[in-house]
């Protein structure tokens, strides 16, 4: 049932339906006006050019939905798509780059360069151009270009890997990324100059921190270079960085664009709030009393698991048949020198730890944790679903060695969906009878 709730909630949060609700063309008053969430964005009959950047795990379905929702007839429409996989039909006028995740690749660099050139072109004819940014999670690695041209791709990959293994939250990691990158922290939007811009988001970041989504390429950055240095010090990151990256951060760190410099037009199409709402409706339809618990967002996975298990036990004493739903992410700090054959991700690590904390007295409890994008860490799984029978004497060793995927797969506990084309944070579902 936990898997049914997870998959059903993803189905209920389709990008196509989000676009159909939010994006309209208003034909009143003798004009064709692009409307998003009832806000007038531009008169389509006054545009000569539309330049589109779509980046992230949901970039391809977002681009498809945009072009299906709006008739840009009479406009020169071109753009850049940076996504995990090439769509079956790439729209005419669009260049595709298979950006890397969780680490950048050559296409990440090439896509970033193409995106910057697209925006610089828009800046040359601002009056007749509309820039549309379609941004979703995963963009931090899929579109990347160091500010320092001397930093290689290999160095950048090492930088990203050190960030992911640091134990820092997504907001903290992205603060560092913004000050490293030529396209993040509002720098991509600044390249478009005075051209009209609108950003549409499918968000996988905490509420109120939209600037952390894909490291905020189109939004002003509220963080400072001193914030960046404090995060580097607190997590001891620099010593893990490749030498050229260490030298970059040892110099004066350039500030990112601030709210006084960049006034974005933004609209959130989907976020974890919609995913949470959909999961709640699915669980209630199955007869569960539902409690939402997001107070453990960005906690270490062990602490978050203990907190949520305490909550579900409490809810069961009060209501009997219960479901606790939690959206957000947990943190996992990986040791230096982790073996190459260690496979898993934060969802599987959380689930395996939960399994070790359950016993016969808890029966029946089922706990699921899955990435809404269908990907968890360096494994092919989206996550896992466990109960009080999952853990045996080998579970603790698998947990310690960060080999959650192999253990959970051998016990039939893996949750596999393949890439979903969606990205709305992780979803945890705990059911208790």
C-alpha positions in Angstrom: 0.0 0.0 0.0 2.9 2.4 0.7 4.1 1.9 -2.9 0.6 2.5 -4.2 0.4 5.8 -2.4 3.9 6.8 -3.6 3.2 6.0 -7.3 -0.3 7.4 -7.2 0.9 10.7 -5.7 3.4 11.0 -8.6 0.7 10.3 -11.1 -1.5 13.0 -9.6 1.3 15.6 -9.9 1.8 15.6 -13.6 3.6 18.4 -15.3 1.1 18.5 -18.2 -1.8 19.1 -15.8 0.2 21.8 -14.0 0.8 23.7 -17.2 -2.8 23.4 -18.3 -3.9 25.0 -15.0 -1.4 27.8 -15.0 -0.5 28.7 -18.5 -3.1 30.4 -20.8 -3.3 32.6 -23.8 -5.8 35.4 -23.3 -7.5 36.6 -26.5 -9.6 39.3 -25.0 -9.1 43.0 -25.7 -8.0 42.3 -29.3 -4.6 40.9 -28.3 -2.9 37.6 -27.7 -1.5 37.8 -24.2 0.5 35.1 -22.4 -0.9 34.6 -18.9 0.7 32.6 -16.2 -1.3 32.2 -13.0 -3.5 35.1 -14.1 -0.5 37.4 -14.5 0.1 39.0 -17.9 3.6 38.2 -19.0 3.8 39.5 -22.6 1.7 40.3 -25.7 2.6 37.5 -28.1 1.8 39.6 -31.2 4.6 42.1 -30.1 7.3 39.5 -29.9 9.8 38.7 -32.6 11.8 36.1 -30.7 11.2 33.6 -27.9 14.3 32.0 -26.3 13.8 29.0 -24.0 16.1 27.4 -21.6 14.9 24.1 -20.1 17.2 22.5 -17.5 16.9 19.7 -15.0 15.3 16.3 -14.5 11.9 17.5 -15.5 13.1 19.7 -18.4 11.9 17.6 -21.3 8.3 17.3 -20.2 8.2 20.9 -19.1 9.4 22.0 -22.6 6.9 19.7 -24.3 4.0 21.1 -22.1 5.1 24.7 -22.7 5.1 24.3 -26.5 1.8 22.5 -26.4 0.2 25.1 -24.2 1.2 28.2 -26.2 1.0 29.0 -29.9 4.1 31.1 -30.6 3.1 31.6 -34.3 5.0 34.4 -35.9 7.9 34.2 -33.5 11.3 32.8 -34.0 11.4 30.2 -31.2 14.7 28.6 -30.3 16.3 27.3 -27.2 18.5 24.9 -25.2 17.3 21.7 -23.5 19.6 20.3 -20.8 18.1 17.0 -19.5 19.0 13.5 -18.5 17.9 11.9 -21.8 17.1 13.2 -25.3 13.4 13.3 -26.0 11.9 11.2 -28.8 11.2 14.3 -30.8 13.4 17.4 -30.2 11.5 20.5 -31.2 12.9 22.4 -34.2 15.3 25.1 -33.3 16.4 23.5 -30.0 19.8 22.1 -29.1 20.0 19.2 -26.7 22.7 18.4 -24.0 22.6 15.3 -21.9 23.9 17.0 -18.7 25.4 14.8 -16.0 23.9 14.0 -12.6 24.9 13.8 -9.8 28.2 15.0 -11.3 28.7 17.3 -14.3 30.0 16.0 -17.6 31.2 17.5 -20.9 27.6 18.1 -21.9 27.0 20.1 -18.7 29.8 22.5 -19.7 28.6 22.7 -23.3 25.0 23.2 -22.3 26.0 26.0 -20.0 28.0 27.7 -22.7 25.1 27.4 -25.1 22.6 28.8 -22.5 24.9 31.8 -21.9 25.2 32.5 -25.6 21.4 32.2 -26.0 20.9 34.8 -23.3 23.5 37.1 -24.7 21.7 37.0 -28.1 18.5 37.9 -26.3 20.2 40.9 -24.7 21.0 42.3 -28.2 17.3 42.7 -29.0 15.6 43.1 -25.6 12.4 44.9 -26.8 11.3 42.1 -29.1 12.5 39.0 -27.1 11.0 37.0 -24.3 13.2 34.6 -22.4 11.4 31.6 -20.8 13.3 29.6 -18.2 12.0 26.1 -17.3 13.9 25.0 -14.2 13.7 21.8 -12.2 15.9 19.9 -9.8 19.2 18.4 -10.9 20.1 21.5 -12.8 23.0 22.2 -10.5 25.1 19.5 -12.1 23.4 19.2 -15.5 24.3 22.8 -16.3 27.7 23.9 -15.0 30.6 26.1 -15.9 33.3 27.3 -13.5 33.9 31.1 -13.2 37.6 30.2 -13.4 38.3 29.0 -16.9 41.4 27.2 -15.7 39.3 24.7 -13.6 38.8 21.5 -15.6 35.8 19.2 -15.9 37.7 16.6 -13.8 38.3 19.3 -11.1 34.6 20.3 -11.2 33.5 16.7 -10.8 35.7 16.4 -7.7 34.2 19.6 -6.4 30.6 18.4 -6.8 31.4 15.0 -5.3 33.0 16.6 -2.2 29.9 18.8 -1.8 27.5 15.8 -2.0 29.5 13.8 0.6 30.0 16.7 3.0 26.7 16.3 5.0 25.7 19.9 4.1 22.0 20.6 3.3 20.9 21.3 -0.3 20.7 25.0 0.5 24.2 25.1 1.9 25.7 23.1 -1.0 24.0 25.4 -3.5 25.3 28.5 -1.7 28.8 27.2 -2.5 27.9 26.2 -6.0 26.5 29.7 -6.8 29.8 31.3 -5.9 31.8 28.8 -8.0 29.7 29.0 -11.2 29.3 31.2 -14.2 25.6 30.3 -14.6 24.2 29.9 -11.1 23.1 32.4 -8.5 21.3 34.7 -11.0 24.3 35.0 -13.4 22.5 33.3 -16.3 19.5 35.8 -16.1 21.9 38.7 -15.9 23.4 37.6 -19.2 20.0 38.3 -20.9 20.2 42.0 -19.9 17.0 43.9 -20.4 15.1 41.2 -22.3 11.8 40.2 -20.7 12.1 37.1 -18.6 9.8 34.6 -16.9 10.9 31.6 -14.9 8.7 28.5 -14.4 9.7 26.1 -11.7 9.1 22.4 -10.7 10.7 22.6 -7.3 12.6 20.1 -5.3 13.9 22.5 -2.6 12.5 23.5 0.8 9.6 26.0 0.9 10.8 29.6 0.8 14.2 28.7 -0.7 13.4 28.8 -4.4 16.9 30.3 -5.0 18.4 26.9 -4.2 16.6 25.2 -7.1 19.3 24.2 -9.6 21.4 26.8 -7.7 19.2 29.6 -8.8 20.4 30.5 -12.3 17.6 33.0 -12.8 17.1 34.4 -9.3 19.0 36.9 -7.2 21.2 35.3 -4.5 20.5 36.2 -0.9 23.7 34.5 0.3 27.0 36.3 0.4 30.6 35.3 -0.2 31.1 35.3 3.6 28.2 32.9 3.9 30.0 30.7 1.4 33.2 30.8 3.4 31.5 30.0 6.6 29.9 26.9 5.1 33.3 25.8 3.7 34.9 26.2 7.1 32.0 24.5 9.1 32.0 21.4 6.9 35.8 21.3 6.3 35.0 21.2 2.6 38.1 22.8 1.1 40.5 20.1 2.1 38.4 17.7 0.0 38.4 19.8 -3.1 40.8 19.3 -6.0 43.8 21.7 -5.8 42.6 24.1 -8.5 39.3 24.5 -6.7 41.1 25.1 -3.4 43.1 27.9 -5.1 39.9 29.4 -6.5 38.2 29.6 -3.1 41.5 30.9 -1.5 41.1 34.1 -3.6 38.5 36.8 -3.1 35.1 35.2 -3.9 33.1 37.3 -6.4 29.6 38.2 -5.2 26.5 36.9 -7.0 23.7 39.2 -8.3 21.6 40.5 -5.5 17.9 41.5 -5.3 18.7 45.1 -6.1 20.2 44.0 -9.5 17.8 41.3 -10.6 13.9 41.5 -10.5 12.7 38.2 -11.7 9.2 37.1 -12.8 8.7 33.7 -11.2 5.9 31.1 -11.0 6.1 27.7 -9.2 4.1 25.1 -11.2 4.7 22.2 -8.8 6.4 21.7 -5.5 6.6 19.1 -2.7 3.4 20.7 -1.3 1.4 19.2 -4.2 3.1 15.9 -3.8 2.4 15.8 -0.1 -1.3 16.8 -0.7 -1.7 14.0 -3.3 -0.1 11.4 -1.0 -2.4 12.5 1.8 -5.5 12.1 -0.4 -4.4 8.7 -1.6 -3.8 7.5 2.0 -7.1 8.9 3.3 -8.9 7.1 0.4 -7.5 3.8 1.8 -8.9 4.5 5.2 -5.8 5.8 7.0 -5.7 8.7 9.5 -3.0 10.9 8.1 -0.4 13.0 9.8 2.1 15.3 8.0 5.5 15.6 9.6 8.1 17.7 7.8 9.9 18.9 10.9 12.9 16.6 10.2 13.8 18.1 6.8 17.5 18.1 6.1 18.2 16.2 9.4 20.8 13.4 9.4 19.0 10.3 8.2 19.3 8.4 11.6 17.8 11.3 13.5 15.0 11.8 11.0 14.1 8.1 11.0 13.9 7.9 14.8 11.8 11.1 14.9 9.3 9.7 12.3 9.1 6.3 13.9 8.3 8.0 17.3 5.6 10.0 15.5 4.0 7.0 13.8 3.9 5.0 17.1 2.3 8.0 18.8 -0.3 8.4 16.1 -1.1 4.6 16.2 -1.8 4.8 19.9 -4.3 7.6 19.3 -5.9 6.6 16.0 -5.1 3.0 15.2 -4.7 2.8 11.5 -2.3 5.6 10.5 -0.1 7.0 7.8 2.7 9.5 8.5 3.8 11.4 5.4 7.0 13.4 5.2 8.4 15.4 2.3 11.9 16.7 2.0 15.4 15.3 2.2 17.7 13.8 4.8 21.4 14.1 4.9 24.0 11.4 4.7 27.7 12.1 5.4 29.9 9.8 3.4 33.4 9.0 4.7 36.4 9.8 2.6 37.7 6.8 0.6 34.3 5.1 0.3 34.7 1.9 -1.8 33.6 2.1 -5.4 31.3 -0.9 -4.9 29.2 0.9 -2.2 25.8 1.5 -3.9 22.8 3.3 -2.4 21.4 6.7 -1.7 19.8 8.7 1.0 16.4 7.1 0.6 17.8 3.6 0.8 20.1 4.5 3.7 17.1 5.9 5.6 14.9 2.9 4.9 17.6 0.3 5.9 18.2 2.2 9.1 14.4 2.2 9.8 14.4 -1.6 9.2 17.0 -2.0 11.9 14.9 0.0 14.4 11.8 -2.2 13.9 11.0 -5.4 15.7 8.0 -7.8 16.2 6.5 -5.4 18.7 6.1 -2.8 16.0 4.2 -5.1 13.6 2.7 -4.3 11.3 4.6 -1.2 10.1 5.7 -0.5 6.5 8.1 2.4 5.7 8.8 3.8 2.2 11.3 6.5 1.2 11.6 7.3 -2.5 13.0 10.0 -4.8 10.2 11.6 -6.9 12.7 11.7 -9.8 13.0 7.9 -9.7 16.7 8.1 -8.8 18.4 7.6 -5.5 22.1 8.2 -5.2 24.4 6.1 -7.3 21.9 3.2 -7.6 19.3 2.3 -10.2 16.6 2.5 -7.5 14.2 5.3 -6.5 14.3 4.1 -2.9 13.0 1.3 -0.8 10.1 0.0 1.3 10.8 -2.0 4.4 8.9 -3.6 7.4 9.8 -5.3 10.6 11.0 -8.4 8.8 13.5 -6.7 6.5 16.5 -6.5 8.8 18.7 -9.5 9.7 22.1 -9.9 11.2 23.8 -8.5 8.0 21.8 -5.3 7.9 23.9 -3.3 10.4 27.1 -4.1 8.4 25.4 -3.1 5.1 24.3 0.2 6.8 27.8 0.9 8.1 29.4 0.2 4.7 26.8 2.3 2.8 25.8 -0.8 0.8 22.1 -0.3 1.3 21.2 -1.0 -2.3 22.7 -4.5 -2.5 21.3 -5.5 0.9 17.8 -4.2 0.1 17.7 -5.7 -3.4 18.6 -9.1 -2.0 15.7 -8.8 0.4 13.2 -7.7 -2.2 12.8 -4.3 -0.7 13.9 -2.0 -3.5 11.6 0.5 -5.0 12.3 0.9 -8.8 10.4 3.3 -11.1 13.0 4.4 -13.6 13.4 8.1 -14.3 10.0 9.7 -13.8 10.5 13.0 -15.6 9.5 14.6 -12.3 11.4 16.1 -9.3 9.5 17.2 -6.2 11.8 16.2 -3.4 11.7 12.8 -1.6 8.6 11.3 -0.2 8.4 9.1 2.9 5.3 7.1 3.7 5.0 5.2 7.0 1.9 3.0 7.4 0.9 1.4 10.7 -2.1 -0.9 11.4 
